Amino acid sequence: MVIRQGPLPGDSEPVTSFVCTIDVDNIDEFIEKIRSAGGKNVLGKMPITGIAWLAYCKDPEGNIFGIYQDDKNAK
């Protein structure tokens, strides 16, 4: 991570760069940890059917990142 060099993107602006996605053991627990640390869940937990769960979050500085939990039963 590096210090942001420009203005924060607006809430309705599209993502214009790579979104780092992190593998987690339990997506629901990590969504709560992110919220309790001041972040936000900006695109709720969704299935990638038969593969995994995926959610997108925003840290307190406005950076968007993904969290991913392997789960062959996701649907």
C-alpha positions in Angstrom: 0.0 0.0 0.0 1.1 3.5 -0.7 -0.2 6.9 0.2 -3.0 8.1 -2.1 -1.7 10.6 -4.6 -5.0 12.0 -5.7 -8.6 12.6 -4.5 -10.8 9.8 -3.2 -13.2 8.4 -5.8 -16.8 9.4 -5.4 -19.3 6.8 -4.1 -20.9 6.3 -7.5 -17.7 6.3 -9.6 -16.5 3.0 -11.1 -13.4 1.2 -9.9 -10.5 2.2 -12.2 -7.7 0.0 -10.8 -6.8 -3.5 -9.6 -8.9 -4.6 -6.6 -6.8 -6.6 -4.2 -8.8 -9.7 -3.0 -7.8 -11.5 0.1 -8.5 -15.2 0.9 -10.2 -15.6 4.4 -11.3 -18.6 6.4 -14.7 -17.1 7.3 -16.2 -14.3 5.2 -18.9 -13.4 7.8 -16.4 -13.0 10.6 -14.1 -10.9 8.5 -17.0 -8.6 7.4 -17.6 -7.9 11.1 -13.9 -7.4 11.8 -13.7 -4.9 9.0 -16.8 -3.0 10.3 -15.4 -3.0 13.8 -12.1 -1.5 12.5 -13.9 1.4 10.8 -14.3 -0.1 7.3 -17.5 -0.7 5.4 -19.0 -3.7 3.4 -19.8 -2.0 0.1 -20.9 -5.0 -1.9 -22.5 -7.7 0.2 -21.5 -11.3 0.4 -22.4 -13.1 -2.8 -21.8 -16.6 -4.1 -19.6 -17.6 -6.9 -21.8 -20.7 -7.4 -20.0 -23.9 -6.5 -16.7 -22.1 -5.9 -16.7 -19.5 -3.1 -18.2 -16.5 -1.4 -17.0 -13.0 -2.3 -17.6 -9.5 -0.8 -16.1 -6.1 -1.4 -15.2 -3.7 1.3 -13.8 -0.2 1.8 -11.2 0.7 4.4 -11.4 3.9 6.5 -9.2 5.7 3.9 -11.5 4.8 1.0 -9.5 1.9 -0.6 -11.7 -0.9 -2.0 -10.6 -4.5 -1.5 -12.2 -7.9 -1.8 -12.5 -10.8 0.6 -12.9 -14.4 -0.7 -13.8 -17.6 1.1 -13.5 -21.0 -0.7 -16.8 -22.9 -0.4 -17.9 -25.5 -3.0 -21.4 -25.3 -1.5 -21.8 -21.6 -2.2 -25.1 -20.8 -4.1 
